[in-house]
């Protein structure tokens, strides 16, 4: 009797849009290789469409933004650990470990952690008490919405003219009375910082809301 070959173990760190598309292709029908797939995502939900984040501003259920249902992963044998941040990778033993103690062995490791929003030097992007936010996840939007509904916001300044930046500026029409999109020249980091810092400083002094996009 010939035993079946063991599946190729693939661990994916990050549950970004890119990670989701990769997993879909990996387990697509007709694949000539048997694989087992484990995905670690630090956000508290399955992969979702970040390009539709602004629909969350108008009340769309976050579940509607998800690319696939829980059943989709189960039916394809894909193990998903959400809200599980990988903190250690041992390339010798080929083992990853998450902050909540989950370990997984791999034959192939894929890093698909996505991007992070750029925050100009001199601005504390984590100081949400002063109305400074990044714009990348649903949790980011929750913080922006809470601040906008506090009644302290009169204007909003969005740094970044990429897709998410323009979407954020458009979404600001409802929760605030004035919106502005500041798109610095992208020639050098120094030029970006020089242009952005005065705008952000003025916004923070006036306790206005600022958001930075991470597309």
Secondary structure, 3 states (H helix, E strand, C coil): CCCCCCCEEEEEECCCHHHHHHHHHHCCCCCCCCEEEEEEECCCCCCECHHHCHHHHCCCCHHHHECCCHHHHHHCCEEEEECCCEEEEECCCCEEEECCCCEEECCEEEECCCCCCCCCCCCCCCCHHHCEEEECCHHHHHHHHHHHCCCCCCEEEEECCCHHHHHHHHHHHHHCCEEEEECCCCCCHHHHHHHHHHHHHHHHHCCCEEEEECC
